[in-house]
């Protein structure tokens, strides 16, 4: 770091930046921006600053104020490197992608959920100062894409509907859970019908869309039905709805009854 500072100070003193800039610009135009790794974020930031704010500007080197501005850009690069390396030096080791640490320091393979965070789980190693290497995985946690509750409710039109909430969201209502039993003529519902309507509602809820993609990437009910019929599967998500029907005592599918559900990893392979 000291060598780098000394090198920049030498540039400030001699003001021999013009030739260097033209040389660097030629290399940049020929090679293009490197594909920096995530671990090279400091270098990537410096590269982009040079590219956008120094090489990408049409400098008039006959103007003393312009030269001073150019020197200011190099000082900013120097400050950026110092600040970012100071941050890196102060940061503790973080868990690998798809892992997290428990409050006691155990490494867990799985998704860091809000529930786990409330219990003290985190990405950084709480025992960073006590060990030099990342510990082996000692726990496995089923990846959960979300948790919620459903309740069967009545309505003015006499049709039963499904009230649902997920991850602390407001309550949403979806219909279509009732259908006519062709044998008896009765209006009934079923576990499968409720599962289908809930899956569809979560995937296509307008409030659960981010940049045109579903926030909760649940396999659509139409895709699951197509799979069962041997047809194409165009909307396979990362998760599927799992309603915990038997979490407590079995309950009838009647108004007022509630069940918990969670989004678990989808077993259907994506095409």
Buried (B, 14 or more C-beta within 10 A) or exposed (E): EEEEEEEBEEBEEEEEBEEEBEEBBEEBEEEEEEEBEEEEEBBBBBBEBBBEBBBEEEBEEEEEEBBEBBBEBBEBBBEBBEEBEEEEEEEEBBBEEEBBBBEEBBBBBBBBBEEBEEEEBBBEBBEBEEEEEBEEBEEEBEBBBBBBBBBBBEEEEEEBBBBBBBBEEEEBEBEBBBEEEEEEEEEEBEEEBBBBBBBBBBBBBEEBEEEEEBBBBBBBBBBBEBBEEEEEBEBBBBBBBBBEBEEEEEBEBEEEEEBBBBBBBBEEEEE
